[in-house]
Amino acid sequence: MCAPAAERSVGSLLAVILGSGISITSVVNNSVLFYCLIRSKKCFQCYFQFLLVLSLFDVIISMCYVPVILVDSLKDWLNSVLLAKLWWSYFVYLLALTHVTMTAASFVLVCALLERYLITIRSSQLKAFQQRRSMACVCSLVLALVTKGGILFELDIFPEEDESCRNTVNEFYVDMAAINSNPLYGTVYRFWIRNIVTVFVPFFLLTFINFKTLVKLKAQLKEAKCQEGRKFSVRVENKRRSSIQSMSESEAEGPVRNDEDDTELQSFVHLVYIPLRLESVLNTTYSGIITQVRIISKVRSATWTLLLVCLLYLLSNLPNVIVTAWEFIDIQSLQNEFFGFYMFSTDLVSLLVVVACAMRLPIYMLCNPELRRVITNTMKLHIKPKIQQCKSDYL
């Protein structure tokens, strides 16, 4: 008798359905982001290049969610042989593609945050790193292919030996290929090297760089407030003294005034003349100060944006890190005693990944005025007229 497919919990069902809706939203968000960034003249001249590559990877990851995760669940829930045959035909290829892009995206994120850290600490290596953004993206992809590309050869579709499973959703099953029986490949490379390089290294690198950047930013903000307070106090006091001194000299050279005139003159100096002189002095350097403030604000907004994106990545990958660490410690208990939790955690990890992908555009729009201007201007100039043209043609 053909054994039925393993049942999934209601939580897994809700996670998969919710993840499908979020994945579609993520595809739309990141497609818009990719289009807006590729149209920008600054795309390959600043950190936008990392965000462009990241949005492309996010589109691929989100597009693979429905055919890989949702169809797998639907074929079992609906007992659909048609969906099962369709899923068997592409599952291994799309799974390998998904894992490669996820790993590449994590390393691109590390590179983007590393650039912000170098800017924050004013490193002498910053310019050299910025000139090699393309190389960093290519190296991230190559590293992902080396560590995760083997999935294409590790999994295969096998026919079920039970004759009663013919023409059912259990006619075939996914299992490990023969290459995994090699200890050097199956244990050393696939389990140890891959999990350490693709799960633990990006997670702890981003955590460390995030922490160092936040500490440095906090110190810089505190130092800037103290310096500005001291500079403003000294500047105001100097201008007040020089104004009073100049007025005193003019009084000494001028005609003799009575006490009532002196009182009126002092009132005029303190209430009108000194504030006007101070305002004129400050206005002379206003444009330079505003320019400097805008540059600093732009750098800090870009840094905070990437910090939030990386924090979201860390939160979404925390369950994956926990489960992977559990696999290192005691994989037998995870697969036997806590199998239900193990299955639910895989669905939860997939859901959190697409949530992180979908949330990048809202974070950019809320936290980064420069990115917000690029996206809104591109939408107004290129996308909005096309939508209006389509409406007019349809109506």
Secondary structure, DSSP 8 states (H G I E B T S, - for coil): ---------HHHHHHHHHHHHHHHHHHHHHHHHHHHHHH-TTTTTSTHHHHHHHHHHHHHHHHHHIIIIIHHHHHHHTT-HHHHHHHHHHHHHHHHHHHHHHHHHHHHHHHHHHHHHHHHTT-TTHHHHHTTHHHHHHHHHHHHHHHHTTHHHHEEEEE-S-GGGTTSTTSEEEEE-GGGGSHIIIIIIIIIIHHIIIIIHHHHHHHHHHHHHHHHHHHHHHHHHHHHHHHHHHHHHHHHHHHHHHHHHHHHHS----HHHHHHHHHHIIIIIHHHHHHHHHHHTHHHHHHHHHHHHHHHHHHHHHHHHHHHHHHHHHHHHHHHHHHHHHHHHHHHTTHHHHHHHHHHHHHHHHHHHHHHHHHHHHH-HHHHHHHHHHIIIIIHHHHHHHHHHH-
